[in-house]
Amino acid sequence: MLTRYMGMTAKSQSYLFTFGLVLTILGMVLTDMWLPMVVGAILMTGLMVESWIRVAHIIPMHEEMRAMRTQVNKLQSEIRTLEYNE
């Protein structure tokens, strides 16, 4: 959705967006400023869902892909050494 601030970890951003959503909903309950709060709640919900999906699925997937890439490179180097020895 938006460009992330790189000074924070993804998990910290998830907690921050969740806290922001809770504050926005609390503001909706306690004040009469419905229109700005509804818009803020929609935006915070989108940011929160995206950040939790990133923490739960996308980051672990990238780590698995890195591990698989190193395994493939290792196997390719072993194949090259076997072909070279023959």
Secondary structure, 3 states (H helix, E strand, C coil): CCCCCCCCCHHHHHHHHHHHHHHHHHHHHHCCCHHHHHHHHHHHHHHHHHHHHHHHHHHHHHHHHHHHHHHHHHHHHHHHHHHHHC
